[in-house]
């Protein structure tokens, strides 16, 4: 929600469905909105919601969340799959195959209709 001002009109917004509270909310400095998806829709955005955290946990580790999300987003980018594989394996030297599997799993996720 903090970064919505950086989204260009018509830009895509891919969101993980899990509610992960930022430090400012955890500290009590700010409150978390009741329904952030509805708020986004009210201001004219069409958030694309996926269950990335469950997908990461299904693969054995919630830490795969970011790479699962990247895999989903990669479907809309005109980058050959071979280039994604090279980049993922280069940037994540440990657990290369596990992260590549998480990336591919993210590419197969479907939007949650809310």
Buried (B, 14 or more C-beta within 10 A) or exposed (E): EEEBEEEEEEEEEBBBBEEEEEEEBEEEEEEEEEEBBEBBEEEEBEBBBBBBBBBBBEBEEBBBBBBBBBBBBBEEEEEEEEEBBEBBBEEBEEBBEBBBBBBBBBBEBEEEEE
